[in-house]
Amino acid sequence: MLPRAAFVSLALAALSGCGSVAHAPHAALPAPAPRAASAAYEGELRVREWGDRASPPLVLVHGLGANASADFEPVAEALAEGFHVIALDLPGFGGSPAAGHSLHPVDDAALIARWMREHLRRPAHLLGHSMGGAIAILVAGAHPELVERLVLVDVAGVLHREAFVSSQLGEAGGGGFESLLGAVRRFEPDPGALASVGAIAGGPPEQVAALSLIATDVGPALSSIRAPTLVVWGRRDRVAPLRTGRLLDDRIGHARLVVLDDAGHVPMADAPEAFVAEVRRHLSGASPAASRSTGASPRPFTCRGQADVELTGRLGHVLVEGCRGVRIHDARLDSLVIRSSDVRLDNVQIGGRAEVALDARDANVRATGGAIVGDVGASLHDSRLDLAGVHIEGRRVAFQTGAPSRVLFSVCEVRSGGAVALPHGNVVLGR
């Protein structure tokens, strides 16, 4: 279970850094490198097991906190009915000593992959919670041959730190919103240096791991996952925003999102029966029937001077002008023009054959999942975009700009002409 101290570590990590970096609009942003680790872990991982060893293996990876693998105790025996459940304590947590390990998610993922290869010798199901979910993503992306099916539970560390802080403050309605975001925006931390400083200073493993987690980009790994994936989220989670679950559902092929209404950040403890039922259904290969498209003809829509407008379904050309609180979700649009408005997009497909898919002027846009595709993906003029898990594609160019616009990317994919980038961070376009 993620304690208050670990959550504070995540928030502090979002504000840590040492200098800002400007990036070219279509270049891949630099991926943070982990601190150099030992060639082999010098300690011994604590391993807890339930069930018949002849059953299909299910490996559990825990999140931040002193409980380590004990977080899975409420569901371990129930999951062991038909599976060989294996819970590992990560280095520096629970019963596993740090023993010189870097405590970086990339190094944790390499260690788990090596353990699975040496001890299981066959593909396994992999389940990760919170920080362990980010580690499971890295394992499944780098070593798809090791993972039969994947379960991601209330994953932390996927959103860029500014998007994370924005989501948390937005839900809490706290004061000083823009000033705090401005402070976060000024810094680009070097997670390797931060982890090294924490380790040298003898900092608690939770803080060192949190500093590394918050600056780790899992975007490239998401694009490489091949395992059928279940994303489980507690609707009352105040640590990892549901927005992360939605973008994982969109970015990972063969993924399905399940939201548990009565659960928070640790659904294993909050809603164990519902949690086990969903996980067992996924691991057995069963899945709900897919909903069928209505095949309705696209209809145009115009919003002028309105507030709190909600749109969904199949739409043609959409114009939003002088509107506030517009939400478009689970929709397909031919094109979208936004003028002096605030718009939220959730799982929205824009364009396809459009000359310009998204045209934004003096606009605030927050998009989660979905795609923006056209000859020009997005034409921006004095706008601010927060894009999480969005695919942006321009057959000629991805972005066309007038007055400078700021784009915050979280694990996105950008295709511009023949170039491909996986941006994760702030970019100012048009200056």
Secondary structure, DSSP 4 states (H G I P E B T S, - for coil): ---HHHHHHHHHHHH--S------TTSPPPPPPPPP--SS-SS---EEEES-TTSPEEEEE--SSTTGGGGGHHHHHHHTSSSEEEEEPPTTSTTS--TT----HHHHHHHHHHHHHHHT-S-EEEEEETHHHHHHHHHHHH-GGGEEEEEEES--S-S-HHHHHHHHHHHHT-SSHHHHHHHHHT----HHHHHHHHHHTT--HHHHHHHHHHT---HHHHTT--S-EEEEEETT-SSS-HHHHHHHHHHSTTEEEEEETT--S-HHHHSHHHHHHHHHHHHTT--PPPPPP--PPPEEEEEES-BS-EEEEEEEEEEEES-BSEEEEEEEEEEEEEES-EEEEEEEEEESS-SEEEEEES-EEEEES-EEEEEEEEEEES-EEEEES-EEEEEEEEEEESS-EEEEEES-EEEETTEEE---EEEEE--
